[in-house]
Amino acid sequence: MSLMEKLGVKNIDPNTYCFKPGDHVSVLNTKIPENKWPLIQKLLKLFRLDEHHAFFFHHGIFCENKENNSFFISQTNKGIEKQDAQTFSSGRMNKWHLIKHDYKKYSREYVVKEAESYLSGEKDFGKYSLFTNNCEHFVYKLIEGEEKSNQLRIAGGTAAIVVLSALYKISRIVLKSKNTPNNTTRNNNR
């Protein structure tokens, strides 16, 4: 079983899948917006990667109104927004995922009503933060009552592995340079 399957992620085709109100939908986004997240852009340059090697998922709740118009409610850097499919997916209509939840905590109807109460301003979810208050935190709060971000947890683990790997390589280089004959001779002459 893949990591995505363990996390309850199912690939879907938005053109054929019949969404249900309250569905947790995510869309793979591979483009970092210009002038955003300068640290990530610096890291990409440092490791000689282009922006297409960095990716993140945008999360939202599928909703319908009485006229059967469908839309998504999601947390963005502008606040809680109502987005059509094209806007929600940033035009990437082939990278959609349905996130499965237990739904025992809250019903689909409750999730949609809560999302709409945040959208109307009746409730405040707070200012957007990539690390502590993003679109995934918003959706998990609505569905499970707990703010969390699996992609940040995975990214954090990956970052820790990269840092530890880099430290290991650096320590090997330092140890190797200390044990070379030129360094030994130079150190003995001091």
Backbone hydrogen bonds, N-H to C=O, Kabsch-Sander energy under -0.5 kcal/mol:
donor,donor_aa,acceptor,acceptor_aa,energy
6,K,2,S,-2.2
7,L,3,L,-1.8
8,G,5,E,-1.6
9,V,4,M,-2.9
10,K,98,L,-2.3
12,I,96,W,-2.0
16,T,13,D,-1.6
17,Y,13,D,-2.9
19,F,17,Y,-1.0
22,G,62,F,-3.0
23,D,20,K,-2.3
24,H,99,I,-0.6
25,V,23,D,-0.7
25,V,60,G,-2.5
26,S,97,H,-2.7
27,V,58,H,-2.1
28,L,95,K,-2.7
29,N,56,F,-3.1
32,I,30,T,-0.5
36,K,33,P,-1.4
41,Q,37,W,-1.9
42,K,38,P,-2.4
43,L,39,L,-2.4
44,L,40,I,-2.4
45,K,41,Q,-1.9
46,L,42,K,-2.7
47,F,43,L,-2.4
48,R,45,K,-1.5
49,L,44,L,-3.7
53,H,50,D,-2.2
54,A,51,E,-1.0
56,F,29,N,-2.3
58,H,27,V,-2.5
60,G,25,V,-2.2
61,I,73,I,-2.2
62,F,23,D,-2.3
63,C,71,F,-3.0
65,N,69,N,-1.8
68,N,65,N,-2.2
71,F,63,C,-2.2
72,F,83,Q,-2.9
73,I,61,I,-2.1
74,S,81,E,-2.2
76,T,79,G,-2.6
79,G,76,T,-1.8
81,E,74,S,-3.2
83,Q,72,F,-3.1
83,Q,81,E,-0.5
88,F,84,D,-3.1
89,S,85,A,-2.2
90,S,87,T,-1.2
91,G,86,Q,-2.0
92,R,89,S,-2.2
93,M,91,G,-1.3
95,K,92,R,-1.0
96,W,12,I,-0.6
97,H,26,S,-2.9
98,L,10,K,-3.1
99,I,24,H,-2.9
99,I,97,H,-0.5
100,K,8,G,-3.3
100,K,98,L,-0.6
106,Y,143,I,-0.6
111,V,107,S,-2.3
112,V,108,R,-2.4
113,K,109,E,-2.5
114,E,110,Y,-2.8
115,A,111,V,-2.5
116,E,112,V,-2.5
117,S,113,K,-2.0
118,Y,114,E,-1.8
119,L,115,A,-2.2
120,S,116,E,-2.4
121,G,117,S,-0.5
121,G,118,Y,-0.6
122,E,117,S,-1.1
123,K,117,S,-1.9
129,S,133,N,-1.5
133,N,129,S,-2.1
138,F,134,N,-2.1
139,V,135,C,-2.0
140,Y,136,E,-2.5
141,K,137,H,-2.2
142,L,138,F,-1.9
143,I,139,V,-2.4
144,E,140,Y,-2.8
145,G,140,Y,-0.9
145,G,141,K,-0.9
146,E,140,Y,-1.1
148,K,146,E,-0.6
153,R,149,S,-1.9
154,I,150,N,-2.7
155,A,151,Q,-2.5
156,G,152,L,-2.9
157,G,153,R,-2.0
158,T,154,I,-2.5
159,A,155,A,-3.0
160,A,156,G,-2.3
161,I,157,G,-2.0
162,V,158,T,-2.4
163,V,159,A,-2.8
164,L,160,A,-2.7
165,S,161,I,-2.5
166,A,162,V,-2.5
167,L,163,V,-2.7
168,Y,164,L,-2.3
169,K,165,S,-2.3
170,I,166,A,-2.6
171,S,167,L,-2.6
172,R,168,Y,-2.1
173,I,169,K,-2.1
174,V,170,I,-2.7
175,L,171,S,-2.7
176,K,172,R,-2.4
177,S,173,I,-2.5
178,K,174,V,-1.9
179,N,175,L,-1.3
180,T,177,S,-0.7
184,T,180,T,-1.9
185,T,181,P,-2.4
186,R,182,N,-2.4
187,N,183,N,-2.5
188,N,184,T,-1.8
189,N,185,T,-1.5
190,R,186,R,-0.5
190,R,187,N,-0.6
